[in-house]
Amino acid sequence: MIIQLCRLVRGVELSTTDINGEAKSVLNNVIAIQANKDGAVFVDITAWGKTAENLAKYFKKGDALQIIGELRNKKSKIDGKEITRVYILVTGFRFTYGNLNRAEQTHDD
């Protein structure tokens, strides 16, 4: 399990995809994690279901939050070469102090 303080890098867009005949909400984004005073690390994230819906409801680009999730691998092709990328599967989140007035403090699926 990973619990990480971060900021959303992109605009938040909720999508729906069909999985085994069932519509599922999904949110893909990138987070910036402050690595040191001079830079950040950028990591892909994916959230599904209610977690995705609540992230889309309460957050926008640039917002700080604390995510809870698991590291996962995903394969993709770039220029015909298959590569493996690491992403965080978000299983929950917590509001930071600046965002507490938007809703409840914690959302876990």
N, CA and C of each residue as an Amber inpcrd file, in Angstrom:
protein
   327
   0.8400000  -1.1800000   0.0000000   0.0000000   0.0000000   0.0000000
   0.8810000   1.2370000   0.0000000   0.4710000   2.2000000  -0.7820000
   1.1720000   3.4740000  -0.8770000   0.2210000   4.5610000  -0.3840000
   0.7180000   5.4370000   0.4370000  -0.0170000   6.6380000   0.8090000
   0.9070000   7.7930000   0.4770000   0.4900000   8.6370000  -0.4530000
   1.3890000   9.6480000  -0.9790000   0.7090000  10.9980000  -1.1050000
   1.3690000  12.0490000  -0.6280000   0.8990000  13.4120000  -0.8160000
   1.3280000  13.8570000  -2.2010000   0.4060000  14.4350000  -2.9700000
   0.7200000  14.7760000  -4.3540000  -0.2030000  15.8750000  -4.8660000
   0.0110000  16.2560000  -6.1280000  -0.8610000  17.1970000  -6.8380000
  -1.2510000  16.5950000  -8.1720000  -2.4900000  16.8610000  -8.6000000
  -2.9350000  16.3940000  -9.9060000  -2.3320000  17.2810000 -10.9960000
  -1.7610000  16.6600000 -12.0090000  -1.0540000  17.3860000 -13.0600000
  -1.9820000  17.7840000 -14.2110000  -2.9440000  16.9460000 -14.5290000
  -3.8320000  17.1900000 -15.6770000  -5.2420000  17.5330000 -15.2120000
  -6.0160000  18.0570000 -16.1550000  -7.4330000  18.2630000 -15.8920000
  -8.0890000  16.9260000 -15.6090000  -9.0850000  16.9130000 -14.7440000
  -9.7170000  15.6700000 -14.3170000 -10.8680000  15.3440000 -15.2720000
 -10.7770000  14.1620000 -15.9110000 -11.8180000  13.7160000 -16.8290000
 -12.2220000  12.2890000 -16.4800000 -13.4900000  12.1250000 -16.2140000
 -14.0350000  10.8100000 -15.9060000 -14.5120000  10.1640000 -17.1970000
 -14.1660000   8.9050000 -17.4000000 -14.5990000   8.1480000 -18.5780000
 -15.3960000   6.9410000 -18.1140000 -16.0960000   6.3490000 -19.0490000
 -16.8080000   5.1020000 -18.7910000 -16.3500000   4.0880000 -19.8180000
 -16.0980000   2.8760000 -19.3720000 -15.6800000   1.8100000 -20.2670000
 -16.5160000   0.5660000 -19.9850000 -16.6600000  -0.2690000 -20.9910000
 -17.4430000  -1.4950000 -20.8610000 -16.5250000  -2.6480000 -20.4970000
 -16.7890000  -3.2790000 -19.3550000 -16.0230000  -4.4420000 -18.9140000
 -17.0110000  -5.5740000 -18.6680000 -16.9180000  -6.5970000 -19.5110000
 -17.8040000  -7.7620000 -19.4090000 -19.2790000  -7.3580000 -19.4000000
 -19.6300000  -6.4010000 -20.2600000 -21.0160000  -5.9730000 -20.3760000
 -21.4940000  -5.0150000 -19.3090000 -20.5950000  -4.5730000 -18.4480000
 -20.9490000  -3.6400000 -17.3800000 -20.1810000  -2.3370000 -17.5570000
 -20.8860000  -1.2030000 -17.4730000 -20.2440000   0.1070000 -17.5890000
 -19.4980000   0.4160000 -16.2970000 -18.2200000   0.7650000 -16.4080000
 -17.3880000   1.0870000 -15.2470000 -16.7910000   2.4750000 -15.4290000
 -16.7980000   3.2740000 -14.3750000 -16.1560000   4.5840000 -14.3900000
 -14.6570000   4.4060000 -14.2010000 -13.8820000   5.1900000 -14.9460000
 -12.4260000   5.1430000 -14.8250000 -11.8690000   6.5590000 -14.9440000
 -10.8350000   6.8260000 -14.1850000 -10.1460000   8.1140000 -14.2380000
  -8.6520000   7.8430000 -14.3550000  -8.0390000   8.3860000 -15.3890000
  -6.5910000   8.3130000 -15.5720000  -6.0320000   9.7180000 -15.4430000
  -4.9220000   9.8540000 -14.7530000  -4.3010000  11.1590000 -14.5750000
  -2.8340000  10.9420000 -14.2480000  -2.1570000  12.0370000 -13.9620000
  -0.7570000  12.0180000 -13.5560000  -0.6560000  12.8450000 -12.2850000
   0.1480000  12.3470000 -11.3370000   0.3880000  13.1100000 -10.1160000
   1.8370000  13.5700000 -10.0810000   2.0600000  14.6760000  -9.4180000
   3.4110000  15.1710000  -9.1580000   3.6870000  14.9820000  -7.6780000
   4.7900000  14.2960000  -7.3920000   5.2150000  14.0580000  -6.0160000
   6.4960000  14.8470000  -5.8040000   6.5110000  15.7230000  -4.8240000
   7.7020000  16.5270000  -4.5560000   8.8440000  15.6200000  -4.1130000
   9.8980000  15.5110000  -4.9330000  11.0320000  14.6350000  -4.6290000
  12.0440000  15.3350000  -3.7350000  12.2900000  16.5980000  -4.0150000
  13.1930000  17.4240000  -3.2170000  12.8350000  18.8760000  -3.4980000
  13.5960000  19.8100000  -2.9690000  13.2320000  21.2250000  -3.1460000
  13.3470000  21.6950000  -4.5960000  14.0640000  20.9500000  -5.4270000
  14.2800000  21.3800000  -6.8060000  13.4540000  20.6440000  -7.8510000
  12.7330000  19.6020000  -7.4710000  12.0290000  18.8610000  -8.5000000
  10.9640000  17.9180000  -7.9880000  10.2200000  17.3810000  -8.9560000
   9.1340000  16.4610000  -8.6440000   9.2690000  15.2150000  -9.5030000
   8.6210000  14.1570000  -9.0580000   8.5180000  12.9140000  -9.8070000
   7.0800000  12.8280000 -10.2960000   6.8910000  12.4330000 -11.5550000
   5.5620000  12.3350000 -12.1410000   5.1970000  10.8640000 -12.3150000
   4.0050000  10.4920000 -11.8240000   3.5650000   9.1010000 -11.8310000
   2.1350000   9.0340000 -12.3710000   1.8820000   8.0740000 -13.2740000
   0.5270000   7.8320000 -13.7660000  -0.3150000   7.2310000 -12.6600000
  -1.6150000   7.5890000 -12.6550000  -2.5580000   6.9710000 -11.7200000
  -3.8030000   6.5380000 -12.4810000  -4.4700000   5.5200000 -11.9520000
  -5.7570000   5.0660000 -12.4720000  -6.6550000   4.7680000 -11.2810000
  -7.9040000   5.2400000 -11.3650000  -8.9010000   4.9530000 -10.3360000
 -10.1530000   4.4160000 -11.0270000 -10.8570000   3.5010000 -10.3660000
 -12.0450000   2.8760000 -10.9200000 -13.2460000   3.0790000 -10.0040000
 -14.4310000   2.9730000 -10.5700000 -15.6750000   2.9720000  -9.8050000
 -15.9280000   4.2300000  -9.0080000 -16.4100000   4.0520000  -7.7720000
 -16.7500000   5.1880000  -6.9020000 -15.5390000   6.0670000  -6.6140000
 -14.3630000   5.4460000  -6.4960000 -13.1510000   6.2330000  -6.2390000
 -12.9190000   7.2020000  -7.3940000 -13.0400000   6.7260000  -8.6230000
 -12.8750000   7.5790000  -9.8010000 -13.9300000   8.6830000  -9.8170000
 -15.1680000   8.3250000  -9.5440000 -16.2610000   9.3030000  -9.5600000
 -16.0600000  10.3900000  -8.5160000 -15.6310000  10.0040000  -7.3050000
 -15.4080000  10.9960000  -6.2500000 -14.1930000  11.8740000  -6.5310000
 -13.1290000  11.3110000  -7.1090000 -11.9800000  12.1370000  -7.5010000
 -12.4130000  13.1890000  -8.5170000 -13.2100000  12.7840000  -9.4970000
 -13.6800000  13.7170000 -10.5260000 -14.6160000  14.7780000  -9.9320000
 -15.3690000  14.3950000  -8.9350000 -16.3280000  15.3140000  -8.3110000
 -15.6450000  16.3920000  -7.4700000 -14.6000000  16.0140000  -6.7400000
 -14.0320000  16.9220000  -5.7490000 -12.6960000  17.5680000  -6.1040000
 -12.0350000  17.1220000  -7.1730000 -10.6950000  17.6340000  -7.4700000
 -10.5690000  18.1500000  -8.8860000  -9.6140000  19.0660000  -9.0650000
  -9.3000000  19.6050000 -10.3860000  -7.7810000  19.7070000 -10.5240000
  -7.3370000  20.0380000 -11.7050000  -5.9010000  20.1690000 -11.9790000
  -5.2380000  21.0830000 -10.9520000  -4.1080000  20.6300000 -10.4210000
  -3.3360000  21.4250000  -9.4700000  -3.6870000  21.1970000  -8.0140000
  -4.8130000  20.5340000  -7.7490000  -5.2130000  20.2910000  -6.3680000
  -4.2770000  19.3110000  -5.6800000  -4.0460000  19.5530000  -4.4010000
  -3.2610000  18.6370000  -3.5790000  -4.1950000  17.6240000  -2.9320000
  -3.7320000  16.4060000  -2.8020000  -4.4740000  15.3610000  -2.1310000
  -3.5080000  14.2830000  -1.6870000  -3.9920000  13.3910000  -0.8900000
  -3.2030000  12.2380000  -0.4720000  -3.8890000  11.0170000  -1.0780000
  -3.1460000  10.2600000  -1.8950000  -3.7370000   9.0830000  -2.5100000
  -3.3090000   7.8270000  -1.7680000  -4.1680000   6.8500000  -1.8210000
  -3.9150000   5.5410000  -1.2370000  -4.0350000   4.5520000  -2.3810000
  -3.0400000   3.6850000  -2.5540000  -3.1200000   2.7610000  -3.6740000
  -2.0150000   1.7350000  -3.6900000  -1.9280000   1.0620000  -4.8320000
  -0.9610000  -0.0120000  -5.0260000  -0.1830000   0.2370000  -6.3090000
   1.1040000  -0.0980000  -6.2980000   1.9000000  -0.0160000  -7.5190000
   1.5370000  -1.1800000  -8.4260000   1.3800000  -0.8820000  -9.7120000
   1.0600000  -1.8970000 -10.7090000   1.9120000  -1.6610000 -11.9550000
   2.0350000  -2.6850000 -12.7930000   2.7050000  -2.5760000 -14.0880000
   1.6680000  -2.5670000 -15.1940000   1.9650000  -1.8190000 -16.2660000
   1.1070000  -1.8530000 -17.4400000   2.0040000  -1.8430000 -18.6680000
   1.6600000  -2.6710000 -19.6360000   2.4400000  -2.7550000 -20.8660000
   1.8340000  -1.8520000 -21.9170000   2.7060000  -1.1840000 -22.6720000
   2.2510000  -0.3490000 -23.7790000   3.3150000  -0.3770000 -24.8650000
   2.9320000   0.1090000 -26.0430000   3.8760000   0.1410000 -27.1610000
   4.2010000   1.5760000 -27.5140000   5.4860000   1.8450000 -27.6690000
   5.9720000   3.1490000 -28.1100000   6.9350000   2.8950000 -29.2480000
   6.6380000   3.4720000 -30.4020000   7.4640000   3.2750000 -31.5970000
   7.6680000   1.7940000 -31.9040000   6.6070000   0.9860000 -31.7220000
   6.6710000  -0.4350000 -32.0340000   7.3630000  -1.2910000 -30.9870000
   7.8850000  -0.6820000 -29.9350000   8.5640000  -1.4420000 -28.8760000
   7.6550000  -1.5350000 -27.6570000   7.5740000  -2.7480000 -27.1020000
   6.7690000  -2.9410000 -25.9100000   7.5660000  -2.5420000 -24.6800000
   6.9630000  -1.6900000 -23.8720000   7.6090000  -1.2640000 -22.6350000
   6.6650000  -1.5140000 -21.4670000   7.2110000  -1.6040000 -20.2930000
   6.4230000  -1.7550000 -19.0740000   6.5520000  -0.4690000 -18.2750000
   5.3990000   0.0790000 -17.9070000   5.3750000   1.3080000 -17.1220000
   4.7440000   1.0120000 -15.7720000   5.1600000   1.7520000 -14.7820000
   4.6080000   1.6220000 -13.4310000   3.5430000   2.7050000 -13.2540000
   2.4330000   2.3330000 -12.6210000   1.3990000   3.2960000 -12.2720000
   0.8600000   2.9550000 -10.8960000   0.0880000   3.8580000 -10.3400000
  -0.5590000   3.6120000  -9.0510000  -2.0410000   3.3760000  -9.3000000
  -2.5290000   2.2210000  -8.8440000  -3.9540000   1.9330000  -8.8530000
  -4.5190000   2.5520000  -7.5770000  -5.2990000   3.6050000  -7.7250000
  -5.8110000   4.3530000  -6.5780000  -7.0010000   3.6070000  -5.9820000
  -6.9120000   3.2970000  -4.6980000  -7.9910000   2.6140000  -3.9880000
  -8.7250000   3.5400000  -3.0170000  -8.1730000   4.7240000  -2.7850000
  -8.8110000   5.6970000  -1.9090000  -8.0310000   6.9910000  -1.9250000
  -8.5620000   7.9970000  -1.2460000  -7.8680000   9.2770000  -1.1700000
  -8.2980000  10.0240000   0.0780000  -7.4880000  11.0050000   0.4320000
  -7.7980000  11.8870000   1.5620000  -7.6270000  13.3270000   1.1070000
  -8.4900000  14.1730000   1.6020000  -8.3640000  15.5930000   1.3280000
  -7.2100000  16.1630000   2.1330000  -6.5360000  17.1470000   1.5880000
  -5.5320000  17.8710000   2.3560000  -6.2350000  19.0440000   3.0370000
  -5.5340000  19.7160000   3.9070000  -6.1600000  20.7950000   4.6820000
  -6.8030000  21.8610000   3.8140000  -6.2140000  22.1870000   2.6910000
  -6.7710000  23.2120000   1.8160000  -8.0430000  22.7980000   1.1140000
  -8.3310000  21.4970000   1.0640000  -9.4950000  21.0000000   0.3410000
 -10.5930000  20.4700000   1.2510000 -10.4470000  20.5930000   2.5480000
 -11.4030000  19.9860000   3.4810000 -12.8080000  20.5350000   3.3490000
 -12.9470000  21.7680000   2.9200000 -14.2810000  22.3490000   2.8380000
 -15.0810000  21.8020000   1.6650000 -14.4810000  20.9990000   0.7860000
 -15.2020000  20.4600000  -0.3750000 -16.0870000  19.2750000  -0.0280000
 -15.6850000  18.4670000   0.9340000 -16.4770000  17.2800000   1.2810000
 -15.8950000  16.6080000   2.5000000 -16.2550000  15.3610000   2.6770000
 -15.7320000  14.5790000   3.7820000 -14.2190000  14.4330000   3.6350000
 -13.5460000  14.0870000   4.7050000 -12.0950000  14.0470000   4.6910000
 -11.4940000  12.8440000   3.9920000 -12.1320000  11.7030000   4.0200000
 -11.5290000  10.4910000   3.4920000 -12.5190000   9.7340000   2.6150000
 -12.0080000   9.1810000   1.5010000 -12.8120000   8.3290000   0.6360000
 -12.0200000   7.0850000   0.3240000 -12.4780000   5.9480000   0.7900000
 -11.8600000   4.6610000   0.4940000 -12.9340000   3.7530000  -0.0870000
 -12.5860000   3.0120000  -1.1370000 -13.5330000   2.0310000  -1.6930000
 -13.5110000   0.7840000  -0.8650000
